[in-house]
Amino acid sequence: MFVSASSSASASILHADLDSFYASVEQRDDPALRGKPVAVGASPTGGVVLAASYEAKAFGVATPMGGAEAWRLCPDLISVAPRFGAYSEASDAVFDIFGDTTPLVEGISIDEAFLDVGGLRRLSGTPVDIARRLRARVRAEVGLPITVGVARTKFLAKVASGVGKPDGLLVVEPEGELEFLHPLPVRRLWGVGAVTAQRLNDRGIYHVGDIAALQESAVVAITGRAVGRHLHALAHNLDPRPVDTARRRRSVGAQHALGRGDRTRADCDAVLAGLVDRVTGRLRSAGRVGRTVTIRIRFHDFARITRSFTLPESTASSAAVRRVGGALLDRAWPSIDERGISLLGVSVSQLSDADAVQMALPFERNAAPALDEALDAVHDRFGGGALRRASSVGRSMVSMPMLPD
């Protein structure tokens, strides 16, 4: 559905979202993959799908599906190993275009952002004109497809980009907001996952308009107070949040798919050490420290658990994070031993700027920070794979950014 693209100063928030980002980068860089069903990060025998091309999505392949299931749905699926350096480079190039379009950019992830272009009408034209030029520049300069939703609120701009995919531009003018929003399925609302959607569907609530037609108290009775109030507001497109240019990443994480084979504690310790090195290296590179360490585990039956611990002092020390991660793994090991493990992830949250955190006493320099600095120097000069822990030798240690639940 394309709502009138006539000029309106109110519909001035853009949600720009790269289409099947990892897979699109692979198809851009390898012409043989274009038009083919591609899965990044999985194989017929294991792993998890990090991204699927639209040709693969047509068969039902989705993120974060296991490799065996993906190949069952699409036997001709092509497996591609992830290249995070290429994805980071492409993301930086796209965000440069965002920043050249407007100073009001709020990055949401590596492949999407909100842009406020409401004050650029005299300089750059209408929001629709700006969105068209942005899409053309990303295609011409970076070689990637991008979908842009334009609306009065951040929520509706994101919904518009989702409906407009792939490679589209969809504008929702203020006079057509509810007409556009209410026929959509409830899954389009932020915060509605499979469980909440089923709970609503069981009560005959299938569309956003069904929620809007209810009293807030009725929605609260079904989904709980916080979620119910949130969903009722969104169903009326009540979202006062501005584009937040000061927003920063709340956590840094990485995870590693282990497949469905049996894993020993030594295997998991080696994977954990590699993930911690990657995460803490990224923290130090960004000048950030964190307090809460979380490990994420997926069992062979695809159930997931997380375990967290909050340190008394913020840190970016590999040794400190590894100690906490190991203790959390100890707590989870009885379940892992019984149910098997197919994925392990590590993240650090409650982030602060390193130079804004007071150092804990004593101030003496110890071996751990010195080792961290030495590792960072080697990685900066020769690349992230130049130096590895002895425990990881002989093991595939390619990690991926932490995926959402």
Buried (B, 14 or more C-beta within 10 A) or exposed (E): EEBEBEEBEBBBBBBBBBBBBBBBBBBBEEEEBEEBBBBBBBBBEBBBBBBBBBBBBEBEBBBBBBBBBBBBBBEEBBBBEBBBEBBEEBBEBBBEBBBEBBEBBBBBEBBBBBBBBBEBBEEBBBBBBBBBBBBEBBEEEBBBBBBBBBBBBBBBBBBBBBBBBBBBBBBBBBEBBBEBBBEBBBBBBEEBEEEBBEBBBEEEBBBBBBBBEBEBEBBBEBBEEEBBBBBBBBBBBEBEEEBBEEEEBEBBBBBBBBBBEEBEEEBBBBBBBBBBBBBBBBBBEBEBBBBBBBBBBBBBEEEEBEBEBEBEEBBBBBBBBBBBBBEBBEEBBEBBEEBBBBBBBBBBBBBEEBEEBEEEEEEEEEEBBEEBEEBBEEBEEEEBEEEBBEBBEEBBBBBBBBBEE
